[in-house]
């Protein structure tokens, strides 16, 4: 069982990464936010789930343990395959998934491509009691809660930035970002990475 990979990014495009570990390149299916945040040549830590089928071995990777745990709960639901579970986590942060389950809000899952009404309802029923939504969460000192901010922070910490440094940069970015940027993971991630800048590389993971 491959539970995590730490290595250099050889390729990042679409919905997959190739991570080199000890000379071996591993193809990892990931969320668009994580792929976008992963730059070729950077070292990343990827939390992984190995899905075994009769004719294939497929790795799915995530920036955080929370995402991995939610993914593994989702694929245990009847009718939810690995790709659909990845789709849920591409559209919703783990806290959003937990909140939707807690509130029996199957409409939140119906908005995800590939998840129909019956499957959406099964998710809320099957995961009831297995996920607890936090009353509130903060990113850095003053970042408002939300799936977009959570996804960006998860991508940054997955790339090796400390949560404190990433959170502070994200908070500063949100203070100046317009509404369109603040609700777009790719745009907000790009702006925050630009703010962190190459000069702060040495501050990673402190």
Secondary structure as GFF3:
##gff-version 3
##sequence-region A 1 206
A	DSSP	beta_strand	4	13	.	.	.	ID=ss1
A	DSSP	beta_strand	16	21	.	.	.	ID=ss2
A	DSSP	beta_strand	24	29	.	.	.	ID=ss3
A	DSSP	alpha_helix	32	37	.	.	.	ID=ss4
A	DSSP	beta_strand	43	53	.	.	.	ID=ss5
A	DSSP	beta_strand	56	62	.	.	.	ID=ss6
A	DSSP	alpha_helix	65	74	.	.	.	ID=ss7
A	DSSP	alpha_helix	82	91	.	.	.	ID=ss8
A	DSSP	alpha_helix	94	102	.	.	.	ID=ss9
A	DSSP	alpha_helix	107	110	.	.	.	ID=ss10
A	DSSP	alpha_helix	117	126	.	.	.	ID=ss11
A	DSSP	alpha_helix	147	158	.	.	.	ID=ss12
A	DSSP	alpha_helix	163	176	.	.	.	ID=ss13
A	DSSP	alpha_helix	179	182	.	.	.	ID=ss14
A	DSSP	alpha_helix	185	196	.	.	.	ID=ss15
A	DSSP	three_ten_helix	198	203	.	.	.	ID=ss16
###
